[in-house]
Amino acid sequence: MKAMITLLVLLSSQAAFSRQYIQCGEADSWNRMVVNLNNTQSTLFMTNGVHLPDEDRISQLRDLSPVSSDEFSTIYQAEDENTIERVIIPSEFIGVYANSFYTVLEITKKSNGYTATIEYSCFSALYED
């Protein structure tokens, strides 16, 4: 019985939310970023704007992996043969609804090591799937 209660407590604490959706926009730009935090199935979607015709729109969907977390920031990363994208989210906004906060996207080109740092204004929502 004690083991059953412990299991129920663990399951209910893990089920508080199953997915966090973070939508972000870059100031003075149509660039958008959507971060979907979902345990081992987290993703990063980036686009230069849905207002553009299909032939002009650039978009990417990447798998995200957690890199590190401390009291200040939580970092997720997507990587391919050419680039590394790191999403840096203030830890206080992980697992909570928030109307306004800032994240940083760092994009590093592997060929030359150049890193661009872009600040995004974001909001987040929690979902139980």
N, CA, C and O atoms as a printed pandas DataFrame, in Angstrom:
     atom_number atom_name residue_name chain_id  residue_number  x_coord  y_coord  z_coord
0              1         N          MET        A               1    0.817   -1.191    0.000
1              2        CA          MET        A               1    0.000    0.000    0.000
2              3         C          MET        A               1    0.868    1.265    0.000
3              4         O          MET        A               1    0.585    2.223   -0.719
4              5         N          LYS        A               2    1.916    1.251    0.808
5              6        CA          LYS        A               2    2.807    2.409    0.871
6              7         C          LYS        A               2    3.472    2.645   -0.489
7              8         O          LYS        A               2    3.621    3.788   -0.921
8              9         N          ALA        A               3    3.869    1.561   -1.158
9             10        CA          ALA        A               3    4.482    1.687   -2.482
10            11         C          ALA        A               3    3.482    2.255   -3.483
11            12         O          ALA        A               3    3.863    3.042   -4.349
12            13         N          MET        A               4    2.228    1.877   -3.385
13            14        CA          MET        A               4    1.183    2.368   -4.293
14            15         C          MET        A               4    0.981    3.872   -4.092
15            16         O          MET        A               4    0.845    4.605   -5.072
16            17         N          ILE        A               5    0.960    4.337   -2.863
17            18        CA          ILE        A               5    0.792    5.767   -2.575
18            19         C          ILE        A               5    1.998    6.551   -3.102
19            20         O          ILE        A               5    1.843    7.617   -3.697
20            21         N          THR        A               6    3.190    6.015   -2.880
21            22        CA          THR        A               6    4.392    6.675   -3.386
22            23         C          THR        A               6    4.352    6.790   -4.903
23            24         O          THR        A               6    4.688    7.839   -5.453
24            25         N          LEU        A               7    3.945    5.727   -5.581
25            26        CA          LEU        A               7    3.849    5.744   -7.031
26            27         C          LEU        A               7    2.824    6.775   -7.503
27            28         O          LEU        A               7    3.079    7.494   -8.469
28            29         N          LEU        A               8    1.680    6.857   -6.844
29            30        CA          LEU        A               8    0.659    7.831   -7.218
30            31         C          LEU        A               8    1.148    9.268   -7.029
31            32         O          LEU        A               8    0.876   10.133   -7.860
32            33         N          VAL        A               9    1.859    9.514   -5.949
33            34        CA          VAL        A               9    2.404   10.853   -5.710
34            35         C          VAL        A               9    3.411   11.209   -6.795
35            36         O          VAL        A               9    3.389   12.327   -7.312
36            37         N          LEU        A              10    4.291   10.282   -7.147
37            38        CA          LEU        A              10    5.274   10.541   -8.197
38            39         C          LEU        A              10    4.609   10.799   -9.544
39            40         O          LEU        A              10    4.994   11.723  -10.261
40            41         N          LEU        A              11    3.620    9.995   -9.887
41            42        CA          LEU        A              11    2.928   10.179  -11.159
42            43         C          LEU        A              11    2.178   11.490  -11.213
43            44         O          LEU        A              11    2.187   12.160  -12.246
44            45         N          SER        A              12    1.528   11.875  -10.127
45            46        CA          SER        A              12    0.771   13.126  -10.137
46            47         C          SER        A              12    1.703   14.332  -10.182
47            48         O          SER        A              12    1.362   15.347  -10.790
48            49         N          SER        A              13    2.860   14.241   -9.557
49            50        CA          SER        A              13    3.789   15.367   -9.612
50            51         C          SER        A              13    4.397   15.504  -11.004
51            52         O          SER        A              13    4.686   16.621  -11.432
52            53         N          GLN        A              14    4.598   14.403  -11.721
53            54        CA          GLN        A              14    5.124   14.445  -13.074
54            55         C          GLN        A              14    4.068   14.899  -14.069
55            56         O          GLN        A              14    4.408   15.435  -15.124
56            57         N          ALA        A              15    2.784   14.694  -13.751
57            58        CA          ALA        A              15    1.706   14.998  -14.679
58            59         C          ALA        A              15    1.155   16.404  -14.503
59            60         O          ALA        A              15    0.111   16.721  -15.072
60            61         N          ALA        A              16    1.816   17.248  -13.742
61            62        CA          ALA        A              16    1.346   18.609  -13.551
62            63         C          ALA        A              16    1.189   19.299  -14.897
63            64         O          ALA        A              16    0.210   20.015  -15.111
64            65         N          PHE        A              17    2.112   19.101  -15.784
65            66        CA          PHE        A              17    1.961   19.515  -17.183
66            67         C          PHE        A              17    2.808   18.559  -18.004
67            68         O          PHE        A              17    3.844   18.077  -17.544
68            69         N          SER        A              18    2.367   18.292  -19.207
69            70        CA          SER        A              18    3.147   17.380  -20.026
70            71         C          SER        A              18    3.922   18.110  -21.117
71            72         O          SER        A              18    4.860   17.556  -21.689
72            73         N          ARG        A              19    3.528   19.370  -21.412
73            74        CA          ARG        A              19    4.191   20.083  -22.489
74            75         C          ARG        A              19    4.112   21.581  -22.223
75            76         O          ARG        A              19    3.075   22.094  -21.804
76            77         N          GLN        A              20    5.208   22.268  -22.469
77            78        CA          GLN        A              20    5.222   23.725  -22.384
78            79         C          GLN        A              20    5.472   24.287  -23.777
79            80         O          GLN        A              20    6.428   23.909  -24.455
80            81         N          TYR        A              21    4.610   25.182  -24.181
81            82        CA          TYR        A              21    4.671   25.828  -25.488
82            83         C          TYR        A              21    5.152   27.252  -25.269
83            84         O          TYR        A              21    4.524   28.012  -24.533
84            85         N          ILE        A              22    6.262   27.620  -25.902
85            86        CA          ILE        A              22    6.812   28.962  -25.769
86            87         C          ILE        A              22    6.877   29.578  -27.165
87            88         O          ILE        A              22    7.586   29.078  -28.039
88            89         N          GLN        A              23    6.133   30.664  -27.369
89            90        CA          GLN        A              23    6.140   31.350  -28.663
90            91         C          GLN        A              23    6.871   32.667  -28.511
91            92         O          GLN        A              23    6.633   33.420  -27.567
92            93         N          CYS        A              24    7.782   32.945  -29.468
93            94        CA          CYS        A              24    8.649   34.105  -29.356
94            95         C          CYS        A              24    8.729   34.867  -30.671
95            96         O          CYS        A              24    8.592   34.295  -31.752
96            97         N          GLY        A              25    8.954   36.170  -30.552
97            98        CA          GLY        A              25    9.165   37.020  -31.715
98            99         C          GLY        A              25   10.353   37.924  -31.491
99           100         O          GLY        A              25   10.595   38.402  -30.382
100          101         N          GLU        A              26   11.085   38.150  -32.555
101          102        CA          GLU        A              26   12.227   39.053  -32.508
102          103         C          GLU        A              26   11.737   40.477  -32.733
103          104         O          GLU        A              26   10.931   40.714  -33.633
104          105         N          ALA        A              27   12.207   41.420  -31.937
105          106        CA          ALA        A              27   11.796   42.824  -32.058
106          107         C          ALA        A              27   12.117   43.357  -33.448
107          108         O          ALA        A              27   13.168   43.051  -34.011
108          109         N          ASP        A              28   11.210   44.151  -33.994
109          110        CA          ASP        A              28   11.405   44.805  -35.293
110          111         C          ASP        A              28   11.697   43.824  -36.425
111          112         O          ASP        A              28   12.432   44.150  -37.358
112          113         N          SER        A              29   11.121   42.622  -36.345
113          114        CA          SER        A              29   11.367   41.604  -37.360
114          115         C          SER        A              29   10.169   40.657  -37.413
115          116         O          SER        A              29    9.386   40.581  -36.466
116          117         N          TRP        A              30   10.035   39.947  -38.512
117          118        CA          TRP        A              30    9.007   38.910  -38.622
118          119         C          TRP        A              30    9.531   37.554  -38.179
119          120         O          TRP        A              30    8.797   36.568  -38.236
120          121         N          ASN        A              31   10.786   37.477  -37.737
121          122        CA          ASN        A              31   11.347   36.201  -37.288
122          123         C          ASN        A              31   10.610   35.710  -36.056
123          124         O          ASN        A              31   10.386   36.456  -35.103
124          125         N          ARG        A              32   10.239   34.438  -36.097
125          126        CA          ARG        A              32    9.509   33.818  -34.993
126          127         C          ARG        A              32   10.188   32.515  -34.601
127          128         O          ARG        A              32   10.862   31.866  -35.401
128          129         N          MET        A              33    9.983   32.159  -33.339
129          130        CA          MET        A              33   10.537   30.927  -32.799
130          131         C          MET        A              33    9.488   30.309  -31.888
131          132         O          MET        A              33    8.871   31.006  -31.083
132          133         N          VAL        A              34    9.287   29.011  -32.012
133          134        CA          VAL        A              34    8.393   28.277  -31.126
134          135         C          VAL        A              34    9.196   27.149  -30.498
135          136         O          VAL        A              34    9.776   26.316  -31.195
136          137         N          VAL        A              35    9.219   27.136  -29.175
137          138        CA          VAL        A              35    9.907   26.091  -28.427
138          139         C          VAL        A              35    8.833   25.235  -27.770
139          140         O          VAL        A              35    7.991   25.736  -27.025
140          141         N          ASN        A              36    8.875   23.956  -28.052
141          142        CA          ASN        A              36    7.931   23.014  -27.475
142          143         C          ASN        A              36    8.715   22.095  -26.545
143          144         O          ASN        A              36    9.442   21.213  -27.004
144          145         N          LEU        A              37    8.567   22.302  -25.241
145          146        CA          LEU        A              37    9.292   21.490  -24.257
146          147         C          LEU        A              37    8.404   20.325  -23.840
147          148         O          LEU        A              37    7.330   20.513  -23.269
148          149         N          ASN        A              38    8.874   19.122  -24.137
149          150        CA          ASN        A              38    8.068   17.931  -23.919
150          151         C          ASN        A              38    8.985   16.762  -23.563
151          152         O          ASN        A              38    9.090   15.786  -24.306
152          153         N          ASN        A              39    9.637   16.882  -22.427
153          154        CA          ASN        A              39   10.583   15.863  -21.968
154          155         C          ASN        A              39   11.582   15.515  -23.056
155          156         O          ASN        A              39   12.391   16.361  -23.438
156          157         N          THR        A              40   11.547   14.287  -23.568
157          158        CA          THR        A              40   12.521   13.843  -24.563
158          159         C          THR        A              40   12.087   14.147  -25.987
159          160         O          THR        A              40   12.804   13.798  -26.924
160          161         N          GLN        A              41   10.937   14.785  -26.184
161          162        CA          GLN        A              41   10.433   15.093  -27.525
162          163         C          GLN        A              41   10.360   16.596  -27.766
163          164         O          GLN        A              41    9.466   17.054  -28.477
164          165         N          SER        A              42   11.254   17.358  -27.207
165          166        CA          SER        A              42   11.243   18.817  -27.340
166          167         C          SER        A              42   11.666   19.221  -28.750
167          168         O          SER        A              42   12.497   18.567  -29.379
168          169         N          THR        A              43   11.070   20.321  -29.232
169          170        CA          THR        A              43   11.377   20.795  -30.582
170          171         C          THR        A              43   11.561   22.311  -30.607
171          172         O          THR        A              43   11.104   23.036  -29.724
172          173         N          LEU        A              44   12.247   22.755  -31.654
173          174        CA          LEU        A              44   12.453   24.166  -31.941
174          175         C          LEU        A              44   11.983   24.399  -33.367
175          176         O          LEU        A              44   12.464   23.753  -34.298
176          177         N          PHE        A              45   11.037   25.328  -33.540
177          178        CA          PHE        A              45   10.575   25.718  -34.868
178          179         C          PHE        A              45   10.950   27.169  -35.077
179          180         O          PHE        A              45   10.661   28.016  -34.231
180          181         N          MET        A              46   11.599   27.468  -36.207
181          182        CA          MET        A              46   11.986   28.838  -36.526
182          183         C          MET        A              46   11.473   29.183  -37.918
183          184         O          MET        A              46   11.504   28.351  -38.824
184          185         N          THR        A              47   10.998   30.428  -38.080
185          186        CA          THR        A              47   10.542   30.888  -39.384
186          187         C          THR        A              47   10.801   32.384  -39.532
187          188         O          THR        A              47   10.902   33.118  -38.549
188          189         N          ASN        A              48   10.904   32.811  -40.772
189          190        CA          ASN        A              48   11.055   34.237  -41.048
190          191         C          ASN        A              48    9.704   34.912  -41.240
191          192         O          ASN        A              48    9.652   36.076  -41.637
192          193         N          GLY        A              49    8.617   34.211  -40.970
193          194        CA          GLY        A              49    7.291   34.824  -40.975
194          195         C          GLY        A              49    6.279   34.099  -41.827
195          196         O          GLY        A              49    6.559   33.729  -42.967
196          197         N          VAL        A              50    5.105   33.898  -41.270
197          198        CA          VAL        A              50    4.043   33.207  -41.996
198          199         C          VAL        A              50    3.343   34.130  -42.986
199          200         O          VAL        A              50    2.524   33.670  -43.781
200          201         N          HIS        A              51    3.649   35.416  -42.953
201          202        CA          HIS        A              51    3.043   36.379  -43.871
202          203         C          HIS        A              51    3.617   36.274  -45.276
203          204         O          HIS        A              51    3.049   36.818  -46.223
204          205         N          LEU        A              52    4.734   35.582  -45.416
205          206        CA          LEU        A              52    5.405   35.483  -46.711
206          207         C          LEU        A              52    4.797   34.376  -47.575
207          208         O          LEU        A              52    4.263   33.400  -47.049
208          209         N          PRO        A              53    4.877   34.525  -48.889
209          210        CA          PRO        A              53    4.458   33.424  -49.760
210          211         C          PRO        A              53    5.344   32.199  -49.524
211          212         O          PRO        A              53    6.487   32.332  -49.086
212          213         N          ASP        A              54    4.828   31.035  -49.806
213          214        CA          ASP        A              54    5.557   29.792  -49.548
214          215         C          ASP        A              54    6.968   29.794  -50.136
215          216         O          ASP        A              54    7.904   29.316  -49.496
216          217         N          GLU        A              55    7.125   30.326  -51.343
217          218        CA          GLU        A              55    8.437   30.277  -51.995
218          219         C          GLU        A              55    9.469   31.188  -51.322
219          220         O          GLU        A              55   10.670   31.014  -51.529
220          221         N          ASP        A              56    9.016   32.152  -50.524
221          222        CA          ASP        A              56    9.931   33.066  -49.838
222          223         C          ASP        A              56   10.129   32.728  -48.358
223          224         O          ASP        A              56   11.028   33.258  -47.705
224          225         N          ARG        A              57    9.293   31.855  -47.851
225          226        CA          ARG        A              57    9.334   31.525  -46.423
226          227         C          ARG        A              57   10.432   30.513  -46.141
227          228         O          ARG        A              57   10.589   29.520  -46.851
228          229         N          ILE        A              58   11.182   30.789  -45.093
229          230        CA          ILE        A              58   12.205   29.857  -44.612
230          231         C          ILE        A              58   11.752   29.366  -43.247
231          232         O          ILE        A              58   11.421   30.167  -42.373
232          233         N          SER        A              59   11.737   28.072  -43.065
233          234        CA          SER        A              59   11.366   27.536  -41.751
234          235         C          SER        A              59   12.142   26.250  -41.495
235          236         O          SER        A              59   12.526   25.528  -42.415
236          237         N          GLN        A              60   12.356   25.998  -40.216
237          238        CA          GLN        A              60   13.078   24.803  -39.779
238          239         C          GLN        A              60   12.402   24.239  -38.553
239          240         O          GLN        A              60   11.953   24.988  -37.686
240          241         N          LEU        A              61   12.326   22.944  -38.474
241          242        CA          LEU        A              61   11.872   22.243  -37.276
242          243         C          LEU        A              61   13.017   21.355  -36.834
243          244         O          LEU        A              61   13.497   20.514  -37.594
244          245         N          ARG        A              62   13.453   21.550  -35.594
245          246        CA          ARG        A              62   14.599   20.816  -35.055
246          247         C          ARG        A              62   14.232   20.140  -33.747
247          248         O          ARG        A              62   13.415   20.648  -32.979
248          249         N          ASP        A              63   14.841   18.993  -33.503
249          250        CA          ASP        A              63   14.740   18.344  -32.194
250          251         C          ASP        A              63   15.648   19.078  -31.219
251          252         O          ASP        A              63   16.774   19.445  -31.556
252          253         N          LEU        A              64   15.144   19.290  -30.001
253          254        CA          LEU        A              64   15.913   19.966  -28.948
254          255         C          LEU        A              64   16.298   18.971  -27.866
255          256         O          LEU        A              64   15.526   18.075  -27.524
256          257         N          SER        A              65   17.475   19.137  -27.343
257          258        CA          SER        A              65   17.939   18.332  -26.217
258          259         C          SER        A              65   18.342   19.252  -25.078
259          260         O          SER        A              65   18.920   20.313  -25.316
260          261         N          PRO        A              66   18.044   18.863  -23.843
261          262        CA          PRO        A              66   18.498   19.690  -22.718
262          263         C          PRO        A              66   20.013   19.624  -22.595
263          264         O          PRO        A              66   20.619   18.566  -22.763
264          265         N          VAL        A              67   20.617   20.780  -22.296
265          266        CA          VAL        A              67   22.076   20.854  -22.147
266          267         C          VAL        A              67   22.442   21.068  -20.687
267          268         O          VAL        A              67   23.254   20.334  -20.124
268          269         N          SER        A              68   21.824   22.095  -20.074
269          270        CA          SER        A              68   22.132   22.391  -18.673
270          271         C          SER        A              68   21.015   23.217  -18.068
271          272         O          SER        A              68   20.196   23.815  -18.766
272          273         N          SER        A              69   21.012   23.228  -16.760
273          274        CA          SER        A              69   20.026   24.024  -16.042
274          275         C          SER        A              69   20.594   24.393  -14.679
275          276         O          SER        A              69   21.201   23.567  -13.996
276          277         N          ASP        A              70   20.386   25.650  -14.296
277          278        CA          ASP        A              70   20.736   26.100  -12.963
278          279         C          ASP        A              70   19.657   27.079  -12.516
279          280         O          ASP        A              70   18.615   27.177  -13.165
280          281         N          GLU        A              71   19.878   27.793  -11.447
281          282        CA          GLU        A              71   18.846   28.687  -10.932
282          283         C          GLU        A              71   18.582   29.872  -11.853
283          284         O          GLU        A              71   17.546   30.523  -11.728
284          285         N          PHE        A              72   19.488   30.162  -12.767
285          286        CA          PHE        A              72   19.354   31.328  -13.633
286          287         C          PHE        A              72   18.827   31.005  -15.026
287          288         O          PHE        A              72   17.961   31.710  -15.544
288          289         N          SER        A              73   19.345   29.943  -15.631
289          290        CA          SER        A              73   18.931   29.642  -17.001
290          291         C          SER        A              73   18.876   28.142  -17.266
291          292         O          SER        A              73   19.564   27.339  -16.635
292          293         N          THR        A              74   18.021   27.806  -18.234
293          294        CA          THR        A              74   17.901   26.441  -18.718
294          295         C          THR        A              74   18.225   26.483  -20.202
295          296         O          THR        A              74   17.665   27.292  -20.942
296          297         N          ILE        A              75   19.123   25.616  -20.634
297          298        CA          ILE        A              75   19.615   25.662  -22.005
298          299         C          ILE        A              75   19.241   24.377  -22.738
299          300         O          ILE        A              75   19.453   23.268  -22.246
300          301         N          TYR        A              76   18.674   24.567  -23.935
301          302        CA          TYR        A              76   18.356   23.474  -24.846
302          303         C          TYR        A              76   19.151   23.695  -26.119
303          304         O          TYR        A              76   19.495   24.827  -26.458
304          305         N          GLN        A              77   19.443   22.597  -26.829
305          306        CA          GLN        A              77   20.283   22.717  -28.016
306          307         C          GLN        A              77   19.771   21.833  -29.145
307          308         O          GLN        A              77   19.316   20.710  -28.930
308          309         N          ALA        A              78   19.859   22.378  -30.360
309          310        CA          ALA        A              78   19.629   21.625  -31.587
310          311         C          ALA        A              78   20.917   21.705  -32.393
311          312         O          ALA        A              78   21.597   22.731  -32.392
312          313         N          GLU        A              79   21.247   20.619  -33.080
313          314        CA          GLU        A              79   22.519   20.603  -33.803
314          315         C          GLU        A              79   22.394   19.765  -35.069
315          316         O          GLU        A              79   21.747   18.717  -35.079
316          317         N          ASP        A              80   23.031   20.250  -36.141
317          318        CA          ASP        A              80   23.181   19.451  -37.353
318          319         C          ASP        A              80   24.628   19.573  -37.815
319          320         O          ASP        A              80   25.482   20.042  -37.061
320          321         N          GLU        A              81   24.913   19.152  -39.060
321          322        CA          GLU        A              81   26.300   19.172  -39.526
322          323         C          GLU        A              81   26.853   20.580  -39.717
323          324         O          GLU        A              81   28.070   20.756  -39.754
324          325         N          ASN        A              82   25.977   21.599  -39.841
325          326        CA          ASN        A              82   26.429   22.969  -40.112
326          327         C          ASN        A              82   26.314   23.930  -38.941
327          328         O          ASN        A              82   27.152   24.818  -38.784
328          329         N          THR        A              83   25.295   23.765  -38.126
329          330        CA          THR        A              83   25.021   24.764  -37.088
330          331         C          THR        A              83   24.650   24.126  -35.744
331          332         O          THR        A              83   24.263   22.961  -35.651
332          333         N          ILE        A              84   24.791   24.958  -34.721
333          334        CA          ILE        A              84   24.317   24.628  -33.373
334          335         C          ILE        A              84   23.401   25.767  -32.955
335          336         O          ILE        A              84   23.808   26.929  -32.968
336          337         N          GLU        A              85   22.164   25.444  -32.584
337          338        CA          GLU        A              85   21.248   26.443  -32.044
338          339         C          GLU        A              85   21.055   26.156  -30.570
339          340         O          GLU        A              85   20.696   25.042  -30.189
340          341         N          ARG        A              86   21.294   27.162  -29.741
341          342        CA          ARG        A              86   21.103   27.028  -28.298
342          343         C          ARG        A              86   20.033   28.022  -27.864
343          344         O          ARG        A              86   20.148   29.223  -28.108
344          345         N          VAL        A              87   18.998   27.506  -27.222
345          346        CA          VAL        A              87   17.920   28.334  -26.695
346          347         C          VAL        A              87   18.162   28.467  -25.194
347          348         O          VAL        A              87   18.224   27.469  -24.475
348          349         N          ILE        A              88   18.297   29.705  -24.730
349          350        CA          ILE        A              88   18.589   29.973  -23.321
350          351         C          ILE        A              88   17.361   30.628  -22.711
351          352         O          ILE        A              88   17.012   31.760  -23.045
352          353         N          ILE        A              89   16.709   29.893  -21.807
353          354        CA          ILE        A              89   15.452   30.326  -21.198
354          355         C          ILE        A              89   15.701   30.602  -19.717
355          356         O          ILE        A              89   16.314   29.776  -19.041
356          357         N          PRO        A              90   15.242   31.742  -19.197
357          358        CA          PRO        A              90   15.365   31.960  -17.750
358          359         C          PRO        A              90   14.642   30.830  -16.998
359          360         O          PRO        A              90   13.481   30.538  -17.283
360          361         N          SER        A              91   15.316   30.212  -16.062
361          362        CA          SER        A              91   14.770   29.042  -15.353
362          363         C          SER        A              91   13.457   29.333  -14.643
363          364         O          SER        A              91   12.637   28.431  -14.473
364          365         N          GLU        A              92   13.244   30.580  -14.224
365          366        CA          GLU        A              92   12.015   30.911  -13.511
366          367         C          GLU        A              92   10.773   30.763  -14.396
367          368         O          GLU        A              92    9.656   30.731  -13.880
368          369         N          PHE        A              93   10.952   30.672  -15.730
369          370        CA          PHE        A              93    9.820   30.548  -16.638
370          371         C          PHE        A              93    9.617   29.133  -17.158
371          372         O          PHE        A              93    8.739   28.902  -17.988
372          373         N          ILE        A              94   10.408   28.192  -16.687
373          374        CA          ILE        A              94   10.222   26.793  -17.055
374          375         C          ILE        A              94    9.109   26.209  -16.184
375          376         O          ILE        A              94    9.161   26.273  -14.956
376          377         N          GLY        A              95    8.104   25.639  -16.849
377          378        CA          GLY        A              95    7.010   24.991  -16.126
378          379         C          GLY        A              95    5.937   25.931  -15.623
379          380         O          GLY        A              95    5.133   25.544  -14.775
380          381         N          VAL        A              96    5.900   27.168  -16.125
381          382        CA          VAL        A              96    4.876   28.125  -15.683
382          383         C          VAL        A              96    4.278   28.860  -16.881
383          384         O          VAL        A              96    4.927   29.028  -17.914
384          385         N          TYR        A              97    3.028   29.293  -16.722
385          386        CA          TYR        A              97    2.438   30.215  -17.688
386          387         C          TYR        A              97    3.117   31.568  -17.521
387          388         O          TYR        A              97    3.390   31.987  -16.396
388          389         N          ALA        A              98    3.388   32.242  -18.603
389          390        CA          ALA        A              98    3.994   33.568  -18.507
390          391         C          ALA        A              98    3.582   34.385  -19.727
391          392         O          ALA        A              98    3.646   33.907  -20.859
392          393         N          ASN        A              99    3.162   35.615  -19.482
393          394        CA          ASN        A              99    2.727   36.494  -20.570
394          395         C          ASN        A              99    3.869   37.210  -21.260
395          396         O          ASN        A              99    3.747   37.581  -22.428
396          397         N          SER        A             100    4.981   37.412  -20.562
397          398        CA          SER        A             100    6.060   38.172  -21.178
398          399         C          SER        A             100    7.386   37.879  -20.491
399          400         O          SER        A             100    7.545   38.096  -19.290
400          401         N          PHE        A             101    8.326   37.385  -21.273
401          402        CA          PHE        A             101    9.693   37.193  -20.799
402          403         C          PHE        A             101   10.602   37.127  -22.027
403          404         O          PHE        A             101   10.123   37.051  -23.159
404          405         N          TYR        A             102   11.889   37.156  -21.798
405          406        CA          TYR        A             102   12.857   37.150  -22.887
406          407         C          TYR        A             102   13.679   35.872  -22.872
407          408         O          TYR        A             102   14.035   35.355  -21.813
408          409         N          THR        A             103   13.973   35.373  -24.063
409          410        CA          THR        A             103   14.905   34.261  -24.223
410          411         C          THR        A             103   15.984   34.706  -25.204
411          412         O          THR        A             103   15.855   35.724  -25.883
412          413         N          VAL        A             104   17.041   33.921  -25.256
413          414        CA          VAL        A             104   18.134   34.197  -26.181
414          415         C          VAL        A             104   18.324   32.962  -27.060
415          416         O          VAL        A             104   18.311   31.829  -26.579
416          417         N          LEU        A             105   18.497   33.205  -28.341
417          418        CA          LEU        A             105   18.846   32.154  -29.296
418          419         C          LEU        A             105   20.265   32.432  -29.777
419          420         O          LEU        A             105   20.550   33.505  -30.309
420          421         N          GLU        A             106   21.144   31.470  -29.588
421          422        CA          GLU        A             106   22.511   31.566  -30.104
422          423         C          GLU        A             106   22.635   30.589  -31.268
423          424         O          GLU        A             106   22.353   29.400  -31.124
424          425         N          ILE        A             107   23.056   31.096  -32.412
425          426        CA          ILE        A             107   23.262   30.252  -33.584
426          427         C          ILE        A             107   24.744   30.298  -33.919
427          428         O          ILE        A             107   25.292   31.361  -34.209
428          429         N          THR        A             108   25.386   29.141  -33.876
429          430        CA          THR        A             108   26.817   29.055  -34.156
430          431         C          THR        A             108   27.046   28.267  -35.442
431          432         O          THR        A             108   26.555   27.149  -35.593
432          433         N          LYS        A             109   27.797   28.863  -36.366
433          434        CA          LYS        A             109   28.205   28.183  -37.598
434          435         C          LYS        A             109   29.440   27.348  -37.297
435          436         O          LYS        A             109   30.448   27.879  -36.832
436          437         N          LYS        A             110   29.372   26.069  -37.552
437          438        CA          LYS        A             110   30.499   25.191  -37.264
438          439         C          LYS        A             110   31.701   25.466  -38.157
439          440         O          LYS        A             110   32.839   25.266  -37.734
440          441         N          SER        A             111   31.471   25.917  -39.377
441          442        CA          SER        A             111   32.567   26.108  -40.332
442          443         C          SER        A             111   33.563   27.183  -39.898
443          444         O          SER        A             111   34.763   27.067  -40.146
444          445         N          ASN        A             112   33.049   28.233  -39.247
445          446        CA          ASN        A             112   33.958   29.324  -38.859
446          447         C          ASN        A             112   33.835   29.732  -37.391
447          448         O          ASN        A             112   34.562   30.615  -36.938
448          449         N          GLY        A             113   32.938   29.112  -36.650
449          450        CA          GLY        A             113   32.779   29.418  -35.232
450          451         C          GLY        A             113   32.020   30.694  -34.939
451          452         O          GLY        A             113   31.879   31.076  -33.777
452          453         N          TYR        A             114   31.521   31.373  -35.990
453          454        CA          TYR        A             114   30.775   32.619  -35.784
454          455         C          TYR        A             114   29.476   32.331  -35.044
455          456         O          TYR        A             114   28.752   31.399  -35.397
456          457         N          THR        A             115   29.177   33.129  -34.017
457          458        CA          THR        A             115   27.948   32.987  -33.243
458          459         C          THR        A             115   27.138   34.269  -33.306
459          460         O          THR        A             115   27.642   35.354  -33.017
460          461         N          ALA        A             116   25.874   34.128  -33.689
461          462        CA          ALA        A             116   24.922   35.239  -33.656
462          463         C          ALA        A             116   24.042   35.039  -32.430
463          464         O          ALA        A             116   23.590   33.927  -32.158
464          465         N          THR        A             117   23.800   36.112  -31.695
465          466        CA          THR        A             117   22.954   36.065  -30.507
466          467         C          THR        A             117   21.740   36.955  -30.751
467          468         O          THR        A             117   21.874   38.142  -31.051
468          469         N          ILE        A             118   20.551   36.363  -30.618
469          470        CA          ILE        A             118   19.309   37.078  -30.902
470          471         C          ILE        A             118   18.407   36.992  -29.681
471          472         O          ILE        A             118   18.181   35.908  -29.142
472          473         N          GLU        A             119   17.895   38.132  -29.247
473          474        CA          GLU        A             119   16.963   38.155  -28.115
474          475         C          GLU        A             119   15.526   38.132  -28.642
475          476         O          GLU        A             119   15.184   38.852  -29.580
476          477         N          TYR        A             120   14.704   37.303  -28.032
477          478        CA          TYR        A             120   13.305   37.168  -28.404
478          479         C          TYR        A             120   12.417   37.496  -27.216
479          480         O          TYR        A             120   12.753   37.189  -26.072
480          481         N          SER        A             121   11.290   38.117  -27.494
481          482        CA          SER        A             121   10.244   38.336  -26.503
482          483         C          SER        A             121    9.264   37.170  -26.620
483          484         O          SER        A             121    8.857   36.813  -27.726
484          485         N          CYS        A             122    8.885   36.577  -25.491
485          486        CA          CYS        A             122    8.116   35.336  -25.526
486          487         C          CYS        A             122    6.928   35.343  -24.569
487          488         O          CYS        A             122    6.831   36.176  -23.668
488          489         N          PHE        A             123    6.030   34.387  -24.795
489          490        CA          PHE        A             123    5.016   34.014  -23.823
490          491         C          PHE        A             123    4.947   32.508  -23.814
491          492         O          PHE        A             123    5.381   31.860  -24.766
492          493         N          SER        A             124    4.402   31.935  -22.744
493          494        CA          SER        A             124    4.349   30.472  -22.672
494          495         C          SER        A             124    3.001   30.006  -22.128
495          496         O          SER        A             124    2.290   30.732  -21.433
496          497         N          ALA        A             125    2.689   28.772  -22.475
497          498        CA          ALA        A             125    1.475   28.105  -21.998
498          499         C          ALA        A             125    1.833   26.670  -21.671
499          500         O          ALA        A             125    2.792   26.118  -22.210
500          501         N          LEU        A             126    1.059   26.074  -20.789
501          502        CA          LEU        A             126    1.253   24.681  -20.398
502          503         C          LEU        A             126    0.072   23.866  -20.890
503          504         O          LEU        A             126   -1.070   24.325  -20.870
504          505         N          TYR        A             127    0.361   22.650  -21.334
505          506        CA          TYR        A             127   -0.686   21.752  -21.846
506          507         C          TYR        A             127   -0.542   20.378  -21.242
507          508         O          TYR        A             127    0.565   19.896  -21.001
508          509         N          GLU        A             128   -1.661   19.765  -21.007
509          510        CA          GLU        A             128   -1.698   18.356  -20.610
510          511         C          GLU        A             128   -2.193   17.578  -21.811
511          512         O          GLU        A             128   -3.367   17.659  -22.172
512          513         N          ASP        A             129   -1.301   16.826  -22.429
513          514        CA          ASP        A             129   -1.662   16.058  -23.629
514          515         C          ASP        A             129   -2.204   14.698  -23.271
515          516         O          ASP        A             129   -2.556   13.921  -24.159
